[in-house]
């Protein structure tokens, strides 16, 4: 008996998708200066498929735009897991009320941030995806 086998059908190419983090609001109470987000406020999940099935993850968090220089990355967090969820950002905004009749301070405009994940499989193939979100100060 003779059979037929499909030839040359290798593994699917390595691909990646990531979820977009929710926008983050940093609350700076009246008469306080600065605030830092909590671990878990910035969460993105990477889903890798294809390739050889063994994956390593490398996350980065960058500030894309901050018109007033009042935001910063406080911690990159753990960058080697499929779920990125413990990075933090902070603001140096001062919500200290001036003496009357001066108006209260105006929070800075939101800043733009970007998470990127690069996945490498056991063959050395790489793929990168990015997602943008914003951080704002609320009082």
Protein Blocks (a to p, Z undefined) as FASTA:
>chain_A
ZZdddehiacddddddddddddddddddehiacjdddehjaccddddeehjopacddddd
ddfbdfkopaccfbgbjakbfbdckbccddfbdcbdcddfbdcddddddddddddddddd
fkopacdddddddddddZZ
